[in-house]
């Protein structure tokens, strides 16, 4: 899967997801944070699922109708837990994410809002 990790996601997640065969870009390696609206636009243009801790991206997608290619929001996880939860979500909900769902996932709970805004 093609993924874009927000700056708030632990940097170690990048190597963990790459080791699992994913194409990953981490915004923490960029010199400047372009802001939420531009991050979502970049993810959409590059056909990447956005992974974040930030609720604002869901609001941009749902309320403002910003186009996206799927959003995974990690909820109440330590940095070390983030990779495992991402991989579990990809295994169980890959199809939903690939069709533009917004997924909120923690250790014991997953919520999915399925729709395609692309």
C-alpha positions in Angstrom: 0.0 0.0 0.0 1.1 3.6 -0.6 1.1 5.5 2.7 1.7 9.0 4.0 2.6 9.3 7.7 1.8 12.6 9.3 4.5 14.2 11.4 2.7 13.3 14.6 3.2 9.5 13.9 6.3 8.0 15.5 9.1 7.9 13.0 9.8 4.3 13.7 6.5 3.3 12.1 8.0 4.1 8.7 10.7 1.4 8.9 8.2 -1.1 10.4 5.7 -0.6 7.5 8.4 -0.6 4.9 9.6 -3.9 6.3 6.1 -5.3 5.7 6.3 -4.2 2.0 4.5 -0.9 2.1 5.6 2.3 0.2 5.9 4.9 2.9 6.6 8.6 3.0 6.9 10.2 6.5 6.3 14.0 6.8 8.7 14.1 9.8 11.5 13.9 7.3 10.4 17.1 5.5 11.9 20.4 6.3 8.5 22.1 6.8 5.0 20.9 7.8 2.8 22.1 4.9 -0.4 22.2 7.1 -3.3 19.9 7.3 -5.2 20.9 4.1 -2.0 20.6 2.0 -1.1 17.3 3.7 -4.4 15.8 2.7 -4.1 17.2 -0.8 -0.6 15.7 -1.1 -1.9 12.3 0.0 -4.7 12.5 -2.5 -2.6 13.6 -5.4 0.0 10.9 -4.7 -2.8 8.3 -4.1 -1.6 7.5 -0.5 -3.6 6.6 2.5 -2.9 9.1 5.3 -2.0 7.8 8.7 -2.3 10.4 11.5 -3.1 10.9 15.2 -5.0 14.1 14.3 -8.8 14.3 14.3 -8.7 17.4 12.0 -8.2 15.3 8.8 -11.6 13.5 9.3 -13.3 16.9 9.7 -11.6 18.1 6.5 -12.8 15.1 4.6 -16.3 14.8 6.1 -17.4 18.4 6.8 -15.5 20.2 4.1 -15.5 17.4 1.5 -11.8 17.4 0.9 -10.8 14.6 -1.4 -8.7 11.8 0.0 -7.6 8.2 -0.6 -8.4 6.9 2.9 -7.4 8.0 6.3 -6.2 5.9 9.3 -6.3 7.8 12.6 -4.4 6.1 15.4 -6.1 6.6 18.8 -4.4 6.5 22.2 -1.4 4.4 21.1 2.2 4.7 22.2 4.8 5.1 19.4 5.8 1.4 19.8 2.1 0.2 19.4 1.5 2.2 16.2 3.1 -0.1 13.7 1.3 -3.2 15.0 -2.1 -1.5 14.9 -1.5 -0.2 11.4 -0.6 -3.7 10.2 -3.6 -5.2 11.9 -5.9 -2.6 10.3 -4.3 -3.2 6.8 -4.9 -6.9 7.2 -8.5 -6.6 8.3 -9.7 -3.4 6.6 -7.5 -3.1 3.5 -10.5 -3.0 1.1 -12.3 -0.3 3.1 -9.2 1.9 3.3 -8.4 1.4 -0.4 -11.9 2.7 -1.3 -11.6 5.9 0.8 -12.8 4.9 4.3 -11.9 6.8 7.4 -10.7 4.4 10.0 -10.1 5.2 13.7 -8.1 2.4 15.4 -6.8 1.8 18.9 -5.7 -1.3 20.7 -9.2 -2.7 21.3 -11.5 -0.7 19.0 -11.9 0.1 15.3 -14.4 2.5 13.9 -15.0 2.8 10.1 -16.7 5.4 8.1 -17.0 4.0 4.6 -17.4 6.3 1.7 -15.4 7.4 -1.3 -14.5 11.0 -1.6 -11.9 10.5 -4.4 
